[in-house]
């Protein structure tokens, strides 16, 4: 692995207002993630794991602290550059698949490339083959099962060949058997391409398949 971490966070703090009360969700989190490493973020509901993932991915600005991606300050480069960075260097998979219903599986996969003004049809087709949907490319999301839709979402996340893949409860809407196959797919694709993967999950059994587990309790990383 590279000596420099792909992702580094220092002193991350984030809170939310609930009525007159302030709830600390991230309380001074420091962490590093190496190139090619698969890290699972685990914790109880409300522990702060999704907020941490979104903060690392440039989707939620912290109240204090810094996030560095490939030694670039994520929140110090301006919104336009950050959007470009996320599109080109990061991939995202969510619990809800967020596929556009009027587009085919292949067209959904190509959306991030189109945003970056790239023509990537052949790569999109190859990715759908890799996730086992070579015969479903022209199907609409409504014609696909939940597991198939999540496979489309994974292919979409990989279309721009990102350095890191962020996944927020990617098995949350799936049965246990399908969820296990999705995690195996993610891990296999990550290891084959030496891609960094950061996954939020509540499933401890799935988390054990990664390189490292980070437990979050009350907004802090457990020792």
N, C-alpha and C positions, 0 to 999 in steps of 0.2 A: 504494500500500500504506500501511497505518497506520504512523505513526512509532514506536509502541510495538510491540515484538515480541509475537507470540502466546505464544511459548514461549521461556524463557530458563533456561539452566543455568550454574551457576558452581561450579568446583572439585569436580566429581563424582569420587568415589573408591569403588571396590568391589573386593573381593578374595574369593577362595575358598580353603578349606583342601583340600589334596590330600596326605593323610597328614600328615607333619610339616611339609610345605612350604606356604607361602602364595603363591598366584598372584594377582598384581595384574591385574585385568581392565579396570578403568577407572582411569586415572592422572591425575586433575586436569583433567577435560574442562570446557571453557567453550564455550558456543555459544548462538546466537540463531536463531530461526526466525520469519520474518515472516508476517503474515496473508496467506493466499492462496498461499503459496509451496509448491512441491513439492521436497522434499529427499530424496535417496537416500543411505543409509548403506552404504558398500561396504568390503570388507576380506576378508582370508583367514579361513578357518574358525578360530574361537578368538580372533579379533582383539578381540572385545568389542562387535561391532555390535548383536547381539540384546540383550545386557545393557544397553547404552546405550538402546536403544528402550524396553525395559521400565522402565528407570529414569525416562525422560522421561514415560512414560505412567502413572506412579504405581503400577506393578505390582511393582517391586523397590526397596526403600528403599536409598539409598546409605549407605555408612559415613561419608562426609563430603561436604559440598557441599549445594547447594540447587537445586531446580527450581521455577520460577515459571511458572504457566499463567494468562494474562490477569492478570498481576501478583499472583496468589494463590499463596502458598507451598504446593506440592502436599503436602509431607510435614509441614506445620505446622498442619494443620486437623483432624486426628483421623480415625480410620478410617471412621466413618460418613459424615462429610461428604465424604471422599475417594471413597468408593464412589458417593455420589450425584453427585459431580462427573464421575467417569468415565462413569457411565450417561447423564448429561444432555448432556455437552459433548464427549465423546470417542467415537470409533468404532474398532473393532478388527477386523482381518482377519489370519488366521494361515495358515501353510502347510497345516496340517490344518484342515478346514473347521469342525469342531466343531458340526455340525448335529445336532439331536436326532432320532434315527431314527424315532421314533413320530409326529413332527409333519410336516405338509405343508410345502411350501416357504413358503407364506404364513404359516403358524403360526410357523415358525422365524423369519421376518423380524420378526414382531410381538413376540417374546420381550422384547427390551430395553424396548419401550414398555410392556408389561405390568408389568415390574419397576418402572417409573416410574409405574405406575397411570394409564396413558393409553390411550385407545381410538384406534387409529390404523389401522384396517383399510383405509380408502381410501388413505392414504399408502403403506401396505405394497403394495397392489395397483399403485399408480402407480410405485413403485420397481421392482417386478418387471417392469413394462412397460419401464421405462427400461433395465434390464439385459438385455432381450431374452427374458424368460421369462413373458410375458403368458399364454401357453398352457400353462404348466407349474405354475401356482400350487397346484394340488391334488395334485401328485405328491409322494411321499415321497422322501427323499434316495436310497434304494436304487434308485429309478427314474430317477435323474438321472446324467449323466456327471460326471466330475471338474470340468470347466470350468463346467458348469451349477451344481454345488454351490458352487463358489467365487463365482459370480454371486449366488447366494442369500445367501452370507455377506457379500458387499459390500452388498447391499440391506439386510440386517440391521444392518450397521454404520452405515448412514445413516438408519435409521428415526427416531431422535431428533434429526435435523438437527444433528449435532455440528460444532463449530468445527474439529476436527482429526481426521484419520483416520490411524491407525497400522497399518502393514501389515508383517508379518514373513515374508519370503520367500513372498509370495502366489502365486508361480508355481512353487514348489519341487516340487509333486506333479503338475505338468502338462507335457505335451509342449511343444516350443518354439513351435509355431504357436498353440496354445491359450493358453500363457503370454503371448505377445505381445498377443493380443486382450484378455486380462485387464488388462494394464498400460495398454493404450490406453483401455479402459473406465474404469479408475481415474483416469487423467489427464484424460480428457474430462469425467467427472463433477466432478472437483475444479475444473477451470477454469470450467465452466458455473456452478457455485455459489460460486466464489471461496473454496473450502475449502482449508485447509492439509492437506498430505499428507506423511507421513514414512514412507519405505519402506526396509526392509532387503533387500538383494539381493546375490548374488554375481555377477550378470550385468552386466558393464560396459556392454554394448550397450543393455540396457534402461535402465540408470541415466542414460545420456546424454539421455534424453527428458525428464528433469526440469529444474527451474530451477537446481539446484545439486547437486553431489556432494561428500559428506564422506567422505574415506578414513580408516579407522581402522587403525592399526598398533600392535600390542602395547599396546592400551588407551589410546592417545593419538591425537588427530587429526593427520594428517600435514600438514605445511606446504604 
